[in-house]
Amino acid sequence: RQAAQTRIEELRELLNKYNYEYYVLDRPSVPDAEYDRLMQELIALEEQYPEFKTKDSPSQRVGGQPLDAFQKVEHRIPMLSLANAFNEGDLRDFDRRVRQEVGDDVTYVCELKIDGLAVSVRYEDGYFVQGATRGDGVTGEDITENLKTIRSLPLRLKEAVTLEARGEAYMPKASFERLNEQRKQRGEELFANPRNAAAGSLRQLDPKIAASRHLDLFVYGLANAEELGIDSHSAALDYLQAIGFKVNPERRRCANIDEVIRFVNEWHEKRPQLPYEIDGIVIKVDSFEQQEQLGATAKSPRWAIAYKFPAEEVVTK
Ligand SMILES: Cc1ccc(Cn2cc(C(N)=O)ccc2=O)c(C)c1
């Protein structure tokens, strides 16, 4: 019995590591069959010794019983929405307003705006405890069970830290094409785009359906960064990556708005090459002190803006 508990702990650590290598680093160190064999062993041992099953066990990712309804969740820190920019002039106006307030010594961070569903994920002592949709920014829906099926979401962080992260759950283009192909074969209604498919998948009460949709997640913010002594957005992103989250690598610190505009144009060009859809670029003032100085309107922060790409010309096949 003691041997079983030790073996279960060993398998749990090993499989969590393999998940991280495969889904976060995109660099598996073992063949899929090896992963599968070990997962089957863990599931069998947890069946035999349920008392040794823990909430960070990778066996929790295949989806449990369907829920009757989603519970409501109040976001301790509201999830703000971003004002939009549609052209270079809007970006220069944003930059002028920022520099009028905080002076010319300002650094921006540019990130790809993933076209998915904004979610909030809470961890206590390093363990994933709850995940919710954005909802209206203050009240969202508890989709913890569905988020557990996203393999790149760590069930346990590399540090025993209590935090709330924000991210975008999305469906990669390849998963979207495969899913619509399947639905077409079954004569079911097709999803219009990956964003709708991701939203529809996370709104399923049955987590086994969410698990079958191959969703993914990029984490892009830390709601309680300052509690953790972090002083800039770029430092928050590096920290999130270091403790085990999947953070989008195509981020860049820019010393001025001209560099921001170069980044925006570069990714407008390169957008079709990405394995996921983006609908623009998010630009944030990097320093939290300067973010504080700029503050927020009732709806959105004055220290960030979302540059929206024109809707991609859909080539109807
Ligand atoms: C049968 C089977 C098992 C696992 C996987 C994918 N995969 C692989 C690994 C791995 N190699 O470290 C880790 C997690 C995981 O989900 C596939 C595609 C098929």
The ligand as a Gaussian input file, in Angstrom:
#p B3LYP/6-31G(d) Opt

LIG

0 1
 C       -1.594000       8.092000     -27.080000
 C       -1.156000       9.507000     -26.897000
 C       -0.671000       9.951000     -25.678000
 C       -0.261000      11.291000     -25.518000
 C       -0.335000      12.154000     -26.588000
 C        0.097000      13.595000     -26.462000
 N        0.930000      13.797000     -25.285000
 C        2.251000      13.476000     -25.346000
 C        3.077000      13.753000     -24.285000
 C        4.535000      13.413000     -24.363000
 N        4.939000      12.709000     -25.408000
 O        5.299000      13.793000     -23.468000
 C        2.581000      14.374000     -23.113000
 C        1.217000      14.667000     -23.053000
 C        0.380000      14.348000     -24.153000
 O       -0.837000      14.565000     -24.127000
 C       -0.828000      11.702000     -27.823000
 C       -0.932000      12.652000     -28.992000
 C       -1.250000      10.387000     -27.966000

